[in-house]
Amino acid sequence: MFFHFRMKNFRTSLFNLFKSEHAQSVSLDKVKSQISKDYGDDYSEDEIFGAINKMMEANQVMLADDVVFLI
């Protein structure tokens, strides 16, 4: 349950970033900055990559060359 809540927060922040950038892709650095801005140091880099991997498994995003693409 706890992970589901954190995943939902991560997904919301990421989609808000895509929306605010009016873009289909954003750099991994921007993603990390946005998550840090929204949640401070609450998310580790491993957790960010884990969340992105989970979203890739669900065909929501793709990560390539340090760029996150919205699918």
C-alpha positions as CSV (number, residue, x, y, z in Angstrom):
1,M,0.0,0.0,0.0
2,F,2.8,2.4,0.9
3,F,4.6,1.8,-2.4
4,H,1.3,2.3,-4.3
5,F,0.9,5.7,-2.7
6,R,4.5,6.7,-3.5
7,M,4.1,5.4,-7.1
8,K,1.0,7.5,-7.5
9,N,2.8,10.6,-6.3
10,F,5.7,10.0,-8.6
11,R,3.4,9.4,-11.6
12,T,1.5,12.6,-10.8
13,S,4.6,14.7,-10.6
14,L,6.0,13.2,-13.8
15,F,2.9,13.8,-15.8
16,N,2.6,17.3,-14.4
17,L,6.2,17.9,-15.6
18,F,5.3,16.7,-19.1
19,K,2.3,19.0,-19.0
20,S,4.1,22.1,-17.8
21,E,6.9,21.6,-20.4
22,H,4.4,21.0,-23.1
23,A,6.6,18.2,-24.2
24,Q,6.5,14.5,-25.0
25,S,10.0,14.0,-23.6
26,V,12.0,15.4,-20.7
27,S,15.6,14.9,-19.5
28,L,16.2,12.6,-16.6
29,D,17.8,15.5,-14.7
30,K,14.5,17.5,-15.1
31,V,12.6,14.5,-13.7
32,K,14.9,14.3,-10.7
33,S,14.7,18.1,-10.1
34,Q,10.9,18.0,-10.3
35,I,10.6,15.1,-7.8
36,S,13.1,16.8,-5.5
37,K,11.1,20.1,-5.8
38,D,7.8,18.3,-5.0
39,Y,9.1,15.9,-2.3
40,G,12.5,17.1,-1.2
41,D,14.9,14.3,-0.6
42,D,12.1,11.8,0.0
43,Y,12.8,9.8,-3.2
44,S,16.2,8.2,-3.7
45,E,17.8,7.9,-7.1
46,D,17.2,4.1,-6.9
47,E,13.5,4.7,-6.1
48,I,13.2,7.1,-9.1
49,F,14.7,4.5,-11.4
50,G,12.4,1.9,-9.9
51,A,9.4,4.0,-10.5
52,I,10.4,4.8,-14.1
53,N,11.0,1.0,-14.7
54,K,7.6,0.2,-13.3
55,M,6.0,2.8,-15.6
56,M,8.0,1.4,-18.6
57,E,6.6,-2.1,-17.8
58,A,3.1,-0.5,-18.0
59,N,4.1,1.1,-21.3
60,Q,3.5,4.6,-19.9
61,V,7.0,6.0,-20.5
62,M,10.3,5.0,-22.0
63,L,13.8,5.8,-20.8
64,A,16.6,6.2,-23.4
65,D,19.8,8.1,-23.3
66,D,18.8,9.9,-20.0
67,V,15.6,11.1,-21.6
68,V,12.1,10.1,-20.4
69,F,9.6,9.8,-23.2
70,L,5.8,9.8,-22.7
71,I,4.2,7.0,-24.6
